[in-house]
Amino acid sequence: MADASLMADMAAPSSKIPSPIAHEAPRATQPLARRRYALEIRQHMSWRWQALILAAALLAGFAISAAILVAAGVPADELANEFVMQTFFDGQNFRAVLFQAAPMILVGLAGSIAFRARFWNLGLEGQMIWGAIGATTISMWQIGPENLRLPLMFVAAVGCGLLWVLGPAWLKLKLGVNEIISTLMLNYMAANFLLHLVYGSWKDPKDNFPYSPQFRAFERLPELGAGIGSSILLAGVVAMLAWWLVSVSRVGLYLRFVDANPRVAHANGVPVRRTIYGAVLLSGAMAGLAGFAVAAGQEGRLTQAFYQGYGFSGILIAFLARNNPLAATVVALLVAALFVTGRSLQVFYQVPFSMVQLIQAVIVVCVASSDFFIRHRLRRVGGEASA
């Protein structure tokens, strides 16, 4: 009997020993302060969710930008009219957008191609300067016959931009020198050499201002009609070629391998160094071509500050477009529209142009924040927080 009662006591649950299953709080009702989470890298997210997160970030950036402009004195009911109707549906303003967008598309493509190869080319402005200097050299020295002068200026601009980025590429791949420092410092060298030219031997002798003599008519990019310059057509052709290169050709496949993991790409037989060299040199060539588009398509001469602002805009366009050439074209048009609208706001509402740059920065921060949510997630972990 004693053994039977002892076995009964062992089988019955003891009221003195707490059961962890019975007393554990359900996860759904656990106090928020005692929950624990872990930050994880996402393995995959569908493109629909990525687009939704990016759209939400852009809307947040636009909302913050609208609040800034309203605080600066722009009427809230005029924002849509200024940014949409007056910019895209007014013929003169839309031509100004296309006029401004051509070099922005080219520098955005230049940044996108280099960034795909994990080469952070911050020397876009220096490469633009040398592209314009190369084109102006052909004009100043009257190299070649008149009917070939413009193609020769094109080739000179491409070659000078390419050569100006060759040094940082070699230093990066051969000696491991940080390309951010080298390309950025070369911007100052190019800018000071430009000032040396336009304040020195290349100064226009007619009015003694710091710019080169005006290009002749056959040295200018022609107009397509209705006040639209051919520089936008040139930028569109380059954008399509860049899209084919990164999306269809074998080089694009190599770039995707290099962007994912250069060491693994090299182990699998991908010519990593040649791929990086090719992408970086192509980036410099596109930036030099942007300098040619400004000098021969907009200014009609070499001026002392034609390049200012394009470097930051190119990096912004490449970042917002996720290094996609077609997306970079669309983003460049939007950034150009922002610049044109900013000038209108300066005239009619006395808004400083620095406000436009502030709006650019706000949008960049919002898009950068969206990238964090695309790449990471919070996962609930079990257990209670320690006291």
VENURBEL-V187011 format. One record per backbone hydrogen bond with DSSP energy under -1.0 kcal/mol. CO is the residue of the C=O (numbers start at 0). NH is the residue of the N-H. Records with the same first field share a line. If there is no record, write none. Layout:
BEGIN
CO=NH + NH
END
This chain:
BEGIN
0=4
1=5
2=6
3=7
4=8
5=9
6=10
7=11
18=22
30=33
31=34
33=384
35=380
37=378
39=376
45=49
46=50
47=51
48=52
49=53
50=54
51=55
52=56
53=57
54=58
55=59
56=60
57=61
58=62
59=63
60=64
61=65
62=66
63=67
64=68
65=69
66=70
67=71
68=73
69=72
74=77
75=78
77=81
78=82
79=83 + 84
80=85
83=87
84=88
89=93
90=94
91=95
92=96
93=97
94=98
95=99
96=100
97=101
100=104
101=105
102=106
103=107
104=108
105=109
106=110
107=111
108=112
109=113
110=114
111=115
113=116 + 118
114=117
118=120
119=121
122=126
123=127
124=128
125=129
126=130
127=131
128=132
129=133
130=134
131=135
132=136
133=137
134=138
135=139
136=140
137=142
144=147
147=151
148=152
149=153
150=154
151=155
152=156
153=157
154=158
155=159
156=160
157=161
158=162
159=163
164=168
165=169
166=170
167=171
168=172
169=173
170=174 + 176
177=181
178=182
179=183
180=184
181=185
184=188
185=189
186=190
187=191
188=192
189=193
190=194
191=195
192=196
193=197
194=198
196=201
199=202
203=207
208=203 + 210
210=203
215=218
216=219
221=229
224=227
227=223
229=233
230=234
231=235
232=236
233=237
234=238
235=239
236=240
237=241
238=242
239=243
240=244
241=245
242=246
243=247 + 248
244=251
248=252
249=253
250=254
251=255
252=256
253=257
254=258
255=259
256=260
260=264
261=265
262=266
263=267
264=269
265=268
269=271
270=274
271=275
272=276
273=277
274=278
275=279
276=280
277=281
278=282
279=283
280=284
281=285
282=286
283=287
284=288
285=289
286=290
287=291
288=292
289=293
290=294
291=295
292=296
293=297 + 298
294=299
295=220
299=214
301=211
306=309
308=312
309=313
310=314
311=315
312=316
313=317
314=318
315=319
316=320
317=322
318=321
320=323
323=327
324=328
325=329
326=330
327=331
328=332
329=333
330=334
331=335
332=336
333=337
334=338
335=339
336=340
337=341
338=342
339=343
340=344
341=345
342=346
343=347
344=348 + 350
351=354
352=356
353=357
354=358
355=359
356=360
357=361
358=362
359=363
360=364
361=365
362=366
363=367
364=368
365=369
366=370
368=372
369=373
370=374
371=375
374=41
376=39
378=37
END
